[in-house]
Amino acid sequence: MTIRRASCTRKPFRNHRSRFLLLFFLAVFISMFTFGPAYSAEVTLAWDRNAETNVKGYKIYYGTASRDYNLFIDVGDATTWTVPDLNEGATYYFAATAYNDSQPPAESTYSDEISKTFCSYTLSTTSQNFTASGGTGTVNVTTQTGCSWTASSGASWLTITSTTGGAVSYSVAENTSTASRTAGSTIAGKAFTVTQTGATASYTLTASAGTGGSISPAGAVSVSQGANQSFTITPSTGYTIANVVVDGSSVGAVSSYTFNSVAAAHTISATFAVNTYTLTASAGTGGSISPAGAVSVSQGANQSFTITPSTGYTIANVVVDGSSVGAVSSYTFNSVAAAHTISATFSTVCTYSASPTSATLPASGATGTATVTTQTGCSWTARSNASWLTITSGSSGTGSGTVTSSATANTSTSSRTATITIGGTTVTVTQLGASSTVYTLTASAGTGGSISPAGAVSVSQGANQSFTITPNTGYRVYRVLIDGTSVGAVSSYTFNSVAAAHTIRATFTRCTYSVSPTRATLPASGATGTATVTTQTGCSWTARSNASWLTITSGSSGTGSGTVAGSAAPNTSTTSRSTTMTVAGRTITITQLGN
């Protein structure tokens, strides 16, 4: 503040030396006091020089009460002076005096008084800390009405954004350096300091997952130094975690993994495998199930089983996971999603044959014997349907056995016929009349087969008699001779209205078999294939697989030329496998590639 109202020139010096001296000593005494408050305001005063030639200098008196000055400054011959160290918020009163060069100096009275009220400024805070990410802040300025102020920043990253409403708004830019930094600013003449931490170092963790699952979070994950980062590994439906590899080393099939106190870049990768389930297949006595044993099946796949009874047996029951599904010959597990069991049981199929199937007895009566052939454990009964034909032994039995019958004399001139039923098989017994003529039919068979009935067969005149020719396995009927003349490779022959003795003879020859191909290679995924059997008409054959993974799907037996079809299950192993099929006594080698 500049003032020009010191009116020292209006009050000439007078010869009041004692008064001047008193004022002088009083001023010296007051100036020796020590004041405690901190000072921050100042004012500049100016006045007109006095016209008297003997003016030596000037004094400035001031204080916080009008005309009650407790401070002064001897400014010498100056006509302008800055008074420092004044309290903000206070009102000061100022007056000046002049003094001359007399001894002691004479001092004038006070000039006119002027006053000045100083603004005071208070900041709500003088410092603020920020993280490396930066941010915004506000500082409130408190002062008197009408007191102006300004705000300025001391750094480019600290920006004053607003100075309205008694508040200073500012923004702090992100610190991309790892070093901390400090910026000073001036608000209403007050120092305001902002300190910002340096950026924390970060590292990239790269996470990936193979087919069949996911990892979360995935991809490039930025992690601050010293922080922890967890990853969750989740298999898809039908898959399981196979392995988790961290920085090239396996940590096992874990479902989560945490990098603690990260101080470097890392990688994590997860692999998955399709779920597999074991289907356990078993078969009791009297048959088989294919495939058998523990069968590994991928989730969602289908797996079929074929149940085959042995000769003389039939399927009794198939049980899946403890529950019966009936006497089925095949069963398929669809869209497998769990382990299962399948078991098959079998029961004996009793077949019965009687030999001979017919007999002719004389009118005088006679006994006869029939042989019953059946499986062990198969029971049977024998009964006659005529009173004149009596079962004398073997009316019942188990397994193969013999039935003996006896016919009473036939007093009639007409022949008579009765039957004996043995295990569902019928033996026809004809007894000649008292005056009937009987002829002998002689039946024989060569090596490789049989004829039934065989031997000498008595036949009444005018009756019919049939014979059945059966080749053994591996043989076929070569020819049948009736009374020395061939009637061809027939399987049966009947003498009608017998009126003479006859002979019948059957001869047999071995069958020849060939199969094609004799070798096959199948893919790991599984496949079906066929083989052709070539043989003569009437030649029977069978086909069987020698491994559970290779199933005969059609053509397990046949007569004459035919086709066999097989199916291979998928090979889940990396190693190839081989087996054989036996078809008509010939061997076909099957090789399946590894997965």
C-alpha positions in Angstrom: 0.0 0.0 0.0 1.3 3.4 -0.9 0.3 6.4 1.1 1.1 10.0 0.7 -0.7 11.5 3.6 2.2 12.0 6.1 1.6 15.6 6.9 4.9 16.3 8.7 5.3 19.4 6.6 2.3 20.9 8.2 3.7 20.9 11.7 6.9 22.9 11.9 9.5 22.1 14.5 9.2 23.9 17.9 11.7 24.3 20.6 10.2 21.6 22.9 13.3 19.6 23.3 12.2 17.9 26.5 9.0 16.6 24.8 10.9 15.5 21.8 13.3 13.7 24.0 10.5 12.0 26.0 9.0 10.8 22.8 12.3 9.5 21.6 13.0 7.4 24.7 9.4 6.1 24.8 9.8 4.9 21.2 13.1 3.2 21.9 11.5 1.4 24.9 8.6 0.1 22.9 10.7 -1.2 20.0 12.5 -3.5 22.4 9.4 -5.8 23.0 9.3 -9.3 21.4 6.1 -10.3 19.6 5.2 -14.0 19.3 2.8 -14.3 16.3 4.2 -15.3 12.9 4.1 -12.6 10.3 3.3 -12.9 6.7 1.8 -9.5 5.5 3.6 -6.2 4.6 2.7 -2.7 3.5 4.6 0.0 1.6 4.2 3.6 2.8 5.2 6.8 1.0 5.1 10.5 2.0 6.1 13.9 0.8 9.5 15.3 1.9 9.3 18.2 4.4 10.2 21.7 3.2 12.4 22.5 6.2 16.0 22.3 5.4 17.1 21.0 8.8 15.0 17.7 8.6 17.3 14.9 9.2 14.9 11.9 8.9 11.5 10.3 9.5 9.9 7.8 11.8 6.9 5.5 11.0 4.7 4.7 13.9 2.1 1.8 13.7 -0.1 -0.4 15.8 -3.4 -2.2 15.9 -5.3 0.6 17.7 -5.9 4.0 16.4 -3.5 6.6 17.8 -2.1 3.9 20.0 1.1 3.0 18.3 3.3 0.4 19.9 5.8 0.0 17.1 7.9 2.4 15.1 10.7 2.4 12.5 13.3 5.1 12.0 13.6 5.1 8.2 16.2 7.9 8.0 15.9 10.3 5.1 13.7 7.9 3.0 10.3 9.0 1.8 9.0 5.4 1.1 9.2 2.3 3.2 7.9 -1.2 3.4 6.8 -2.4 6.8 7.2 -6.2 7.0 6.1 -8.9 9.4 2.5 -7.8 9.8 -0.2 -10.2 11.0 -2.7 -11.4 8.4 -6.3 -10.6 9.3 -5.3 -7.6 11.4 -6.0 -3.9 10.9 -3.0 -1.6 11.4 -2.9 2.1 11.9 0.1 4.2 10.6 1.4 7.7 11.3 4.7 9.4 10.5 6.9 12.0 12.3 9.9 14.1 11.2 12.9 14.9 13.2 15.7 17.5 12.8 19.4 17.6 13.2 19.5 19.5 16.5 21.0 18.0 19.6 19.0 16.3 20.9 16.9 16.2 17.7 13.5 17.7 17.9 10.6 15.6 16.6 7.3 16.7 15.1 3.9 15.6 16.1 2.1 12.7 14.3 1.0 13.1 10.8 -2.5 12.2 9.8 -3.3 8.6 10.5 -4.0 6.0 7.8 -5.1 2.3 8.3 -4.9 -1.0 6.4 -6.8 -4.2 7.1 -4.8 -7.3 5.9 -6.5 -10.4 4.4 -5.8 -13.7 6.2 -5.7 -17.0 4.3 -6.1 -20.6 5.6 -5.9 -23.8 3.5 -8.0 -26.8 4.5 -4.8 -28.9 4.0 -1.3 -28.1 3.0 -0.4 -31.5 1.6 -2.0 -34.5 -0.1 -0.7 -38.0 -1.1 -1.8 -39.9 -4.3 -1.1 -43.3 -5.6 0.5 -43.9 -9.0 -2.8 -44.0 -10.7 -3.4 -40.3 -9.9 -6.7 -38.7 -9.2 -8.4 -35.4 -8.2 -8.6 -33.4 -5.1 -9.9 -30.1 -3.6 -8.3 -27.6 -1.2 -10.7 -25.1 0.5 -9.4 -21.5 1.0 -10.7 -19.5 4.0 -10.4 -15.7 3.9 -12.3 -12.5 4.5 -14.9 -11.2 2.1 -13.3 -9.3 -0.7 -9.9 -10.8 -0.3 -8.6 -12.1 -3.6 -6.2 -14.9 -4.1 -4.6 -17.1 -6.9 -3.5 -20.7 -7.2 -0.6 -22.0 -9.3 1.0 -25.4 -9.9 4.7 -26.1 -9.8 4.6 -29.2 -12.0 3.1 -30.2 -15.4 1.5 -33.4 -13.9 -0.4 -31.3 -11.3 -3.1 -29.3 -12.9 -5.3 -26.6 -11.3 -8.7 -27.3 -12.8 -10.9 -24.8 -10.9 -10.7 -21.9 -8.4 -14.3 -21.1 -7.8 -16.4 -20.9 -4.6 -13.5 -20.6 -2.2 -12.1 -24.0 -3.4 -9.2 -25.1 -5.6 -9.8 -28.2 -7.6 -6.9 -30.0 -9.1 -6.0 -33.2 -10.9 -3.0 -35.5 -10.6 -1.9 -37.4 -13.7 -0.9 -41.1 -13.6 2.7 -41.7 -12.6 4.1 -44.2 -15.1 7.5 -44.2 -13.5 8.3 -46.5 -10.6 9.9 -43.5 -8.8 7.7 -41.3 -6.5 7.4 -37.5 -7.2 6.5 -34.3 -5.4 5.1 -31.1 -6.7 4.7 -27.8 -4.9 1.9 -25.3 -5.6 1.0 -21.9 -4.2 -2.6 -21.2 -3.2 -3.5 -17.8 -1.7 0.2 -17.4 -1.0 0.4 -20.6 0.9 2.4 -23.6 0.0 0.5 -26.7 -1.0 2.4 -30.0 -1.7 1.3 -33.1 -3.6 3.3 -36.3 -3.3 2.6 -39.2 -5.6 3.9 -42.8 -5.3 5.7 -44.5 -8.2 4.0 -47.1 -10.4 4.2 -50.6 -9.2 6.0 -53.0 -11.5 3.6 -55.5 -13.2 4.1 -58.9 -14.8 2.2 -60.9 -17.4 0.8 -64.3 -16.5 -0.3 -66.2 -19.6 -3.1 -68.7 -19.1 -4.4 -71.2 -21.7 -6.6 -74.3 -21.8 -6.8 -77.2 -24.3 -9.9 -78.8 -25.7 -12.4 -80.0 -23.2 -12.3 -77.3 -20.5 -11.4 -73.7 -19.6 -9.1 -71.7 -17.3 -10.2 -68.5 -15.7 -9.0 -65.8 -16.1 -7.6 -66.7 -19.5 -5.1 -65.1 -21.8 -2.6 -62.4 -20.8 -3.2 -61.4 -17.2 -1.3 -58.3 -15.8 -0.4 -58.7 -12.1 1.3 -56.1 -9.9 4.6 -57.1 -8.3 4.1 -58.8 -5.0 0.4 -59.5 -5.6 -1.2 -63.0 -5.7 -3.1 -64.3 -8.7 -5.4 -67.4 -8.7 -6.6 -69.4 -11.7 -9.5 -71.8 -11.8 -9.5 -74.8 -14.1 -12.9 -76.2 -15.1 -13.4 -79.3 -17.3 -16.3 -79.4 -19.7 -19.1 -81.9 -19.4 -17.7 -85.3 -20.2 -14.1 -84.3 -19.6 -11.7 -84.4 -16.7 -8.6 -82.4 -15.9 -5.6 -84.3 -17.3 -2.7 -82.0 -16.3 -1.8 -78.5 -15.3 1.6 -77.2 -16.3 3.2 -74.1 -14.7 6.2 -72.6 -16.3 6.8 -75.9 -18.2 6.5 -78.2 -15.1 3.5 -80.3 -14.2 1.7 -79.5 -11.0 -0.8 -82.4 -11.5 -4.5 -82.5 -12.3 -5.4 -79.6 -10.0 -8.6 -77.6 -10.3 -7.0 -74.3 -9.1 -3.5 -72.7 -8.8 -2.3 -69.5 -7.2 0.9 -67.6 -8.0 1.9 -66.0 -4.7 3.9 -62.7 -4.4 4.4 -62.4 -8.1 7.9 -61.2 -9.1 8.2 -62.5 -12.7 6.2 -63.5 -15.7 4.7 -67.0 -15.7 2.7 -69.4 -17.9 0.0 -71.8 -16.9 -1.8 -74.3 -19.2 -4.4 -76.9 -18.6 -5.1 -80.0 -20.6 -8.2 -82.3 -20.4 -9.1 -85.8 -21.3 -12.4 -87.4 -22.2 -14.0 -89.2 -19.2 -13.9 -93.0 -19.6 -16.0 -95.5 -17.8 -15.6 -99.2 -17.2 -18.4 -101.5 -18.3 -17.9 -104.9 -16.7 -19.4 -107.8 -18.7 -19.6 -111.4 -17.5 -21.3 -114.6 -18.5 -22.2 -117.8 -16.6 -21.8 -121.4 -17.7 -23.4 -122.2 -21.0 -22.6 -119.2 -23.1 -20.5 -116.1 -23.6 -20.8 -112.3 -23.8 -18.8 -110.2 -26.2 -16.9 -108.1 -25.5 -16.2 -109.6 -22.1 -14.5 -108.4 -18.9 -13.7 -104.7 -18.2 -14.5 -102.6 -21.3 -13.3 -99.0 -21.3 -15.8 -96.6 -23.0 -15.5 -92.9 -23.5 -18.2 -90.6 -22.2 -21.0 -90.2 -24.6 -20.1 -93.2 -26.7 -22.3 -96.3 -27.2 -21.3 -99.8 -26.4 -23.0 -103.0 -27.5 -22.8 -106.5 -26.1 -23.7 -109.7 -27.7 -24.9 -112.7 -25.7 -24.4 -116.1 -27.3 -25.5 -119.4 -25.7 -23.4 -122.5 -26.2 -24.8 -125.5 -28.0 -27.5 -127.1 -25.8 -28.1 -123.9 -23.9 -30.4 -120.9 -24.1 -30.2 -117.4 -22.6 -31.9 -117.5 -19.3 -31.5 -113.8 -18.2 -29.5 -110.7 -18.8 -29.0 -108.4 -15.8 -27.9 -104.7 -16.3 -26.8 -102.8 -13.2 -28.6 -105.3 -11.0 -31.9 -105.2 -12.9 -33.2 -107.8 -15.4 -33.7 -106.8 -19.0 -34.9 -110.2 -20.0 -33.4 -113.1 -22.1 -32.1 -110.7 -24.7 -29.4 -111.7 -27.2 -27.8 -108.2 -27.3 -27.8 -105.0 -25.2 -26.5 -101.5 -26.0 -25.4 -98.9 -23.4 -26.2 -95.6 -25.2 -24.4 -92.3 -24.4 -22.4 -93.8 -21.6 -22.0 -91.4 -18.6 -21.2 -93.9 -15.8 -19.8 -97.3 -15.0 -22.1 -100.2 -15.6 -22.3 -104.0 -15.2 -23.9 -106.6 -17.5 -24.1 -110.3 -16.8 -25.8 -113.1 -18.7 -26.9 -116.5 -17.4 -27.9 -119.5 -19.4 -30.0 -122.6 -19.0 -29.6 -126.0 -20.6 -31.7 -126.6 -23.7 -32.7 -130.2 -23.6 -32.9 -131.9 -27.0 -34.0 -135.5 -27.3 -33.5 -138.1 -30.0 -34.6 -141.7 -30.0 -33.2 -144.5 -32.1 -34.7 -146.2 -33.8 -37.6 -144.0 -34.6 -39.7 -146.9 -35.9 -39.8 -150.7 -35.4 -41.8 -153.6 -36.9 -42.6 -156.5 -34.6 -43.9 -160.0 -35.5 -47.5 -161.0 -34.7 -46.2 -163.4 -32.0 -45.1 -160.5 -29.9 -41.6 -159.4 -28.9 -39.6 -156.9 -26.9 -37.8 -153.9 -28.3 -35.3 -151.3 -27.1 -35.0 -147.6 -28.0 -32.0 -145.5 -27.1 -32.7 -142.0 -25.8 -29.9 -139.4 -26.4 -30.0 -136.0 -24.5 -27.8 -133.7 -22.4 -26.7 -134.4 -18.9 -29.3 -133.3 -16.5 -32.2 -133.4 -19.0 -35.1 -135.5 -17.7 -37.6 -137.4 -19.8 -40.4 -139.9 -19.6 -41.6 -142.7 -21.9 -45.2 -143.7 -22.5 -47.1 -146.0 -24.8 -50.4 -145.0 -26.3 -51.6 -148.6 -26.7 -52.4 -151.2 -24.2 -50.8 -154.0 -26.1 -47.4 -152.2 -26.0 -46.0 -151.9 -22.5 -43.0 -150.0 -21.2 -41.1 -152.6 -19.2 -38.1 -150.4 -18.2 -36.9 -146.9 -18.6 -40.3 -145.2 -18.2 -38.4 -142.1 -17.0 -34.8 -141.0 -16.7 -32.2 -138.2 -16.7 -29.6 -137.8 -19.3 -29.2 -140.4 -22.0 -30.7 -143.8 -21.4 -32.7 -146.8 -22.7 -36.4 -147.6 -23.0 -37.5 -151.2 -23.3 -41.0 -152.2 -24.4 -43.0 -155.4 -24.9 -45.7 -156.2 -27.4 -48.4 -158.9 -26.7 -49.2 -161.3 -29.5 -51.4 -160.0 -32.3 -54.2 -162.5 -32.9 -55.7 -160.4 -35.7 -54.7 -160.9 -39.2 -54.4 -157.1 -39.5 -51.3 -155.3 -38.5 -51.5 -152.7 -35.7 -49.6 -149.6 -34.9 -48.7 -147.8 -31.6 -46.3 -145.1 -30.6 -44.0 -144.6 -27.7 -43.3 -140.9 -26.8 -39.9 -140.4 -25.2 -38.9 -136.8 -24.2 -41.2 -135.5 -27.0 -39.7 -137.8 -29.6 -42.0 -140.5 -31.1 -41.0 -144.1 -31.8 -43.5 -145.8 -34.1 -44.1 -149.5 -33.4 -45.9 -151.6 -36.0 -46.9 -155.2 -35.2 -47.7 -157.5 -38.1 -51.0 -159.4 -38.3 -51.1 -163.1 -37.7 -51.1 -164.0 -41.4 -49.1 -161.0 -42.8 -46.1 -161.3 -45.0 -43.0 -159.5 -43.6 -40.1 -158.2 -45.7 -36.7 -157.2 -44.4 -35.2 -153.8 -45.5 -31.5 -153.7 -44.8 -30.0 -150.2 -44.2 -26.3 -149.4 -43.8 -24.0 -146.3 -43.9 -20.4 -145.8 -44.7 -17.8 -143.7 -42.8 -18.7 -140.1 -42.3 -22.4 -140.4 -41.5 -25.4 -142.5 -40.4 -28.7 -143.9 -41.6 -31.8 -144.2 -39.4 -33.2 -146.7 -38.8 -30.2 -148.9 -39.4 -29.7 -152.6 -39.8 -32.5 -155.1 -40.6 -35.9 -153.4 -40.5 -39.0 -155.7 -40.8 -41.8 -154.2 -42.8 -45.2 -155.6 -43.4 -46.3 -156.1 -47.0 -47.9 -153.0 -48.3 -46.5 -150.7 -45.6 -44.2 -147.7 -46.2 -40.8 -147.3 -44.6 -38.7 -144.1 -44.5 -34.9 -143.7 -43.9 -33.0 -140.5 -42.9 -29.4 -140.1 -44.0 -27.2 -137.7 -41.8 -23.6 -136.8 -42.6 -21.2 -136.1 -39.7 -19.6 -132.7 -39.3 -17.1 -132.1 -42.1 -18.8 -134.6 -44.3 -21.5 -134.6 -46.9 -23.7 -137.2 -48.5 -21.9 -138.7 -51.5 -24.7 -141.0 -52.8 -27.5 -143.3 -51.7 -27.8 -146.8 -53.3 -31.2 -148.5 -53.4 -30.9 -152.2 -54.3 -27.5 -151.3 -55.7 -28.7 -148.3 -57.8 -27.8 -144.7 -57.0 -30.7 -142.3 -56.2 -28.3 -139.4 -55.7 -27.0 -137.5 -52.7 -30.4 -137.5 -51.0 -30.9 -136.9 -47.3 -33.9 -139.2 -47.0 -35.6 -142.1 -48.8 -39.0 -143.9 -48.5 -40.0 -147.4 -49.6 -43.7 -147.2 -50.4 -46.1 -150.2 -50.4 -43.3 -152.7 -49.6 -43.8 -155.9 -51.5 -40.2 -157.3 -51.4 -37.0 -157.2 -49.4 -34.7 -154.2 -50.2 -31.3 -152.7 -49.4 -30.4 -149.1 -48.8 -26.8 -147.9 -48.4 -25.5 -144.3 -47.8 -21.9 -143.2 -48.5 -20.2 -140.0 -47.5 -17.3 -137.8 -48.6 -15.3 -135.1 -46.7 -16.2 -131.5 -47.3 -13.6 -129.0 -48.5 -13.6 -125.4 -47.2 -11.8 -122.2 -48.3 -12.1 -118.7 -46.8 -11.3 -115.3 -48.3 -9.6 -113.1 -47.2 -7.2 -114.8 -44.8 -5.9 -111.5 -43.4 -7.4 -108.0 -42.7 -6.1 -104.8 -41.2 -8.7 -102.5 -39.5 -8.4 -98.9 -38.3 -8.2 -98.0 -34.6 -11.6 -96.4 -34.7 -13.2 -99.8 -35.3 -14.8 -101.2 -38.4 -16.8 -104.1 -39.8 -15.7 -106.6 -42.3 -16.8 -109.8 -44.1 -15.2 -113.1 -45.2 -16.5 -115.5 -47.8 -16.8 -119.3 -47.1 -16.7 -121.6 -50.1 -17.7 -125.2 -49.7 -20.0 -127.9 -51.2 -23.8 -128.0 -50.8 -24.7 -129.7 -47.6 -21.4 -129.0 -45.9 -22.0 -127.3 -42.5 -19.5 -125.0 -40.8 -19.2 -122.6 -37.9 -17.4 -119.3 -37.2 -16.0 -117.9 -34.0 -13.8 -115.0 -32.8 -10.9 -115.6 -30.5 -11.0 -112.1 -28.9 -13.6 -110.2 -27.0 -13.1 -107.0 -29.1 -13.9 -108.8 -32.3 -17.5 -109.9 -32.6 -19.3 -112.2 -35.1 -22.3 -110.1 -36.1 -23.7 -112.6 -38.7 -22.9 -115.9 -40.2 -21.8 -117.7 -37.0 -22.8 -120.9 -38.7 -24.1 -122.1 -42.1 -24.4 -124.9 -44.6 -22.9 -124.6 -48.0 -21.1 -121.5 -49.2 -21.8 -118.3 -47.3 -20.6 -115.1 -45.7 -19.3 -114.2 -42.2 -19.5 -110.6 -40.9 -17.5 -109.3 -37.9 -17.2 -106.0 -36.0 -14.1 -104.6 -34.2 -14.5 -102.3 -31.2 -12.4 -99.1 -31.1 -8.8 -99.6 -30.0 -8.2 -97.0 -27.3 -4.6 -98.1 -26.9 -1.7 -96.6 -28.9 -0.5 -100.2 -29.5 -1.9 -102.3 -32.4 -3.6 -105.6 -31.5 -4.2 -108.9 -33.4 -6.5 -111.9 -33.1 -7.9 -114.6 -35.3 -11.3 -115.8 -36.5 -11.8 -119.6 -37.0 -14.2 -120.0 -39.9 -15.0 -123.5 -41.2 -11.8 -124.7 -39.6 -9.7 -122.1 -41.4 -7.9 -119.2 -39.7 -8.4 -115.5 -40.6 -5.8 -113.1 -39.0 -7.2 -109.7 -38.0 -4.9 -106.8 -37.0 -6.2 -103.5 -35.6 -4.1 -100.4 -35.6 -3.3 -98.5 -32.4 -5.0 -95.1 -31.6 
